[in-house]
């Protein structure tokens, strides 16, 4: 009986984590969209911050 409860709680936590990950990704896409039409059109793919910094500075220090 105890193992059933433990397994059930683990499944609940797993489902909760998956749901939160999906909601966080959707929220990030909504924040980064310029307007509602851009948000509704397609998912936005953003480059990582490191790639953006590397592209802007080309390895040069100022």
Secondary structure, 3 states (H helix, E strand, C coil): CHHHHHHHHHHHHHHHHHHHHHHHHHHHHHHHCCCHHHHHHCCCCCCCHHHHHHHHHCCCCC
